Amino acid sequence: MIVRTLKDNVDERFLTHRLRATSLAGVAGGVTASLLFAYYYFLEQSPRWDLLAVALVIAAVKIGALAFYRMTD
């Protein structure tokens, strides 16, 4: 029986794909929260502030991370 460790299965490509997938998931979550907020605000006439808060937190973290990486790289 051959036992494979995690180190044998993880390489740079896996880490790059994980980074891209996480970034894409964050952007998709922010866009979805923004669109749902807009739907409730404009069509249902009852704003969902929790959705706006989620969208703003995602945007703030993204901009903050970009600024941090720009200053430290």
N, C-alpha and C positions, 0 to 999 in steps of 0.2 A: 504494500500500500504506500502510495506516494503522498506525503504531506506537504502542501504548499503553504507558505507563510504569506502574510500580507505584504511583506517587503518584496516578495517575488512577483506579486501581481500589480503593484503600484509603481508607476514610472512618471516621467515628466508629462507625458501625454494625458494620463489620467488626471493629474493635478490641474493641468490647463483646461481640460474639459469640465472638471468640477467647478473651476473658477468661472468659466463662461456660463455654465448652467445656473449657478447661483446668481450671477449678475442679471441674466435674462429673467430669472424668476422674480427678482426684486423689481425690475422694471415692469414686468407684467402685473405684479401685485399693485404697484403704484398707479398704473394706467387703469386697472380695473376699479380700484377704489375711487379714482377721480371720475371715471365714467358713471359709476353708481351714484356718487354724490350729485353729479350734474343731472342725472335722471330724476332722482328724488327732489332736487331743488327746482328744476324747471318744469317737469311734467306732473309730479305728484304734489307740488307746492308745499312740501314739508321737508325742510333740509335735515339731512342726517349728519350731524356734526362729528360723529364718531368716524364716519368714512373720510371726511375731510381731514381729521386729525391723523388718520393712518397714512393718507396720501402725503400730507405735509411732513410727517416724520420720515417716511421713505425718501422724499426729496431732500430733506435736510441732511440725512445721513449720507446720501450719495454725494451731495455737494461738499459736505464737510470732509469726506474721505478723499475726494478729488483734490481739494485744497491741501489737505495734510500730505498726501503723496507728492503733490507738486512741490511743496516746501522742503520735504525731506529727501527727495530723490535727486 
